[in-house]
Amino acid sequence: MAVLKKNLERLSHCLGTVFFAITVLSNITGLSLKGNDAMKPTRAELRMVNLETAIVVRSMDNLSWQTENLPPVTDHVVILVVGYDNCLFRERLAYLAEESNATIQGRSVRIESCRTLEEASKSVFEEKRIIFVVLLDSVSHQWDMHGFPMRKGLVVFGQGNSYLRRGLTMSSIIRNNRLKVSVNLSKLKRVNVQASDHLLSTSQIFTQGR
């Protein structure tokens, strides 16, 4: 547990470094982190994204997929981030995955993104290498589990309280200003994915559907 906590702190420190670099680059080039007229994220929101991306990276080592639901080991798998991303979730996740040399059962990992659930549904249906989808809070109002292709080997992670108990395999929630992650074991089993005891024993995780 102490090693896990230390690793999480190291990942969060790395995220702080990359976000500072992105901020400087954006200021130099005249780009805006908020993308359009939306408000800039708060420090609390950025801190939560740090923790959420660290949990996604940790899940790569602590979830196991059936071989038939993965591409050949010589190929790569895809994590797809969906929604308007004012907290730079995709960039932070990509940085962590690269820094930690993350793989999923020997396969390299690519981080991709799209803006809408409609795009995501089409991509998931057509691209079997997508095995993990992160739904950002910005698309929570569009989410309908019955309209999304929930195939074998696909883990869907929802960001924020609005996804809790809405049919996802994993979701993050805020309780007493602390981040917790819900893992629905029955839904993981339904898509042929198993969570390790190591992941389930961490203090940030609570389970449903045993």
Phi, psi and omega in degrees: 000321179294321179294318179298317179295319180295319179296320179295320178296322179294318179296319179296322178296317178299320179297320178299321179295313182291325180293324176298317180295319179295321179298315179298315180299318180297320179294321181294317185273355179082010179280158178248131178295337183276352171080312176218227182271005180292154181289150176294149179293152177280167176298323179297318179296318179295322178297318180295322178295322174306312182291319181296316180294325177296322179292320178298316178296319178298325180296331179301326180270346188240008168245143179236134182254152172288141184304323182292345179261007179241154173289171177305152184297339178281350181262183179244164172247163185237134167255123185254123178259126188242128173123171175292126195244071183284347178262007178059042180302313183299314182297318180295317180295317180297320180296314180297317180298320179290315183295327182266003182052045185295138173223162173239105181051047176086358181258138178292158186242133173243141178254121179236171182211159171210167189265334187233159176292330177298315176297317182297317180301316180295317181296316181296322180292320186271331187247102184286349178284347175284113182240355180215124180241130175253115176267114179288160181303332184294343178248012183299327181289343180267347190292130174216110185299333182282345180256011183242135183287089181274083182269171178299138177085004182253120176258130179244123183248123179258133181268112173109161184301333185292348179265351184297134180059038177239028171088013180268157178285327178216149174204149178262145177221158178252123176230121181052045179064020177238145180276130172234156178233125177271131176240118180268103187294324181292324179286326173299316180298323181296330180259015176064039176236140182238138177265138180286156175299328180299316179293314185290341182273352181286150187293338181281345187261135166229151189248155173228164171065036177292000000 
